Each structure stands twice: as C-alpha cells, then as structure tokens.
C-alpha cells in the first residue's frame, strides 16, 4: 500500500530514464548520497532549477495535443 501522502502517477518512460541518468551522474560525482538516489529527489532538485517557474507559466497556456492536429 502507498504511503498516505504519496501520489501515484504515470510518467513517460523517457522522462524517468533521463531523470535516473541525471541522478546517477550526481551520485557518481558525490553530490548526493545513495539514500537520495530516488526519483522524488530528482523532482525536488528539478523544482530548484531556474527554468522551472518559467516552464510552469508556459504550461498554463499550452494547448492539448488534440488541438494541435491540422483540420
């Protein structure tokens, strides 16, 4: 059973693999411990990046994929 405060989400495989690769690089460079080698830590670090707030603002106005299809 999931923890009470956790949210079960589905993410694209490529995003998961890219995040895992970035965390492995951080671990190899001794920037994080083995305990922090988790996807949730990657999301926490991602939220600290400069472009994160900008991408959230852009996300509010992006159309759905279905709206991009040519008529």
C-alpha positions in Angstrom: 0.0 0.0 0.0 1.2 3.5 -0.8 2.1 6.0 1.8 -0.7 8.3 2.8 0.9 11.4 1.5 2.2 9.9 -1.8 0.5 10.3 -5.2 0.6 7.5 -7.8 1.3 9.0 -11.2 2.2 7.7 -14.6 5.1 9.3 -16.4 6.6 8.7 -19.9 9.5 6.2 -19.8 11.9 8.7 -21.4 11.4 11.2 -18.6 12.1 8.5 -16.0 15.2 7.3 -17.8 16.5 10.9 -18.2 15.9 11.6 -14.5 17.6 8.3 -13.5 20.6 9.1 -15.6 21.0 12.6 -14.1 20.7 11.2 -10.6 23.3 8.5 -11.3 25.7 11.3 -12.6 25.1 13.3 -9.4 25.7 10.2 -7.3 28.9 9.4 -9.2 30.1 13.0 -8.6 29.4 12.7 -4.8 26.7 15.4 -5.0 24.0 13.2 -3.4 24.1 10.1 -1.2 22.8 6.7 -2.1 19.8 7.4 0.2 18.9 10.4 -2.0 19.2 8.4 -5.2 15.4 8.4 -5.8 13.1 9.8 -8.3 11.4 12.1 -5.7 14.8 13.6 -5.0 15.2 14.3 -8.7 11.8 16.1 -8.8 12.9 18.1 -5.7 16.1 19.2 -7.4 14.3 19.9 -10.6 12.0 22.3 -8.9 15.1 24.3 -7.8 16.3 24.9 -11.3 16.0 28.4 -12.9 13.7 27.4 -15.8 11.2 25.5 -13.6 9.0 28.5 -12.8 9.1 29.7 -16.4 8.1 26.2 -17.6 5.1 26.2 -15.2 4.0 29.6 -16.5 4.2 28.3 -20.1 2.4 25.1 -19.2 -0.7 27.1 -18.3 -1.1 28.2 -22.0 0.0 25.1 -23.9 -2.9 23.6 -26.0 -3.8 19.9 -25.7 -2.2 17.6 -28.2 -5.6 17.1 -29.8 -5.9 20.8 -30.5 -2.6 20.8 -32.5 -3.9 18.4 -35.2 -4.4 20.1 -38.5 -8.0 20.2 -39.7 
